[in-house]
Amino acid sequence: MKLKRLLAILGVSLVVAGPAGGFIFGFINCSDAGWNIFGRLFVGCTMAVIAPLSGGFPPQNEAGVGPSFNAWPHIIIAGLLSFALLAYREQRKIRKE
């Protein structure tokens, strides 16, 4: 795989990591929704926007008072998974040719 293509994959993974990690964080840590899947999806979509805007430390409640969450572990895992998935897809594409 060419270095230029690998750097492009790395760039896309870095851009996707924030919203994807925020979504995973919101979906997993939604304590109010219980088993309501639509509530969890809504909170996940909300955190997909809030987590990157707040630098990976979204507030715990709407007012922003008190300590903040740490979404960085979710963001890092989402970035690594997206990089691995895109690199694997590129390798398969090269092997086919």
N, C-alpha and C positions, 0 to 999 in steps of 0.2 A: 504494500500500500504506500502511496506517495505521501511525503511529509505534508504537502499542501492540503491534500484531502483529509489527512488525519487532524490537522489544525482546524479545518472547517468543521469536522465532526466534534472536536473539542469545544469550539465556539458555540455550536448549536446546543450542545449538552449544558454548557454554562448558562445559556439563556433560558433553557427549559427547566433547569434545576430549581430555580426559585419558586415559580408557580406550582410545579409538580410537587415539590417538597411541602409547600404550604397547603396544598390540597390534601396530601396524605396526612399531614399533621392535624388539620381540621377534621378530617374524616375519623381519625383514630381517637382524638382527644375530646370529642364532643360528648360531654357528660349529660347535657340537657335532653338530647334526643332519645336516649335509650336504644330501643330496637327499631325506631323509626328511620328507615333508610333514606327517605326523602329529606328529612331534617338533617341527617348526616351529610348528604350530598350538598345541601344548601350551605351548611357551615364550611364544608370543604371548599366549595367555590368561593365563599367569602374569604377564607384564609388564603386561597390561592392568589388573591389580590393584595390582602393586607400584609402577609408575611414578607414578600419582596420589598414592599413600600416601607416597612418598618425595619428593614435590615436584618430580618430573621428573628426579631424579637417582638412578636405581636402582643398587644395588650390583652390582659385576661378578661376584661369586660369592655363594654361599649364606651364607658367614660374615660378609660385609660388610666384609672387610678390603681395604685398598688403595683406589685411586682409583675414583670412581663414573662411570657412564656419564652422558651428557647426552642426554636424550630430548626436550628442548624443541623442537628443529627439527621432529620428527615430530608433536609435540602441536600446534604452531602450524599446520602444514600440514593436519592432520586437522580442526582447528577451522575454518580458512578453507574447506576443501572442504565440510564439513557445513553451514556458513552459506550458501555459494553454492548448494548443492543444495536446501536448505530454502527459500531465498528464490526460487529459480527455480520450485520446485513451487508456491509460493504465488502467484507471478505467473501461472502457467498456470491455476491455479484461479480467479483473479480474471478472467482473459480469457474463460474459459468461461461465466461468469455474465453 
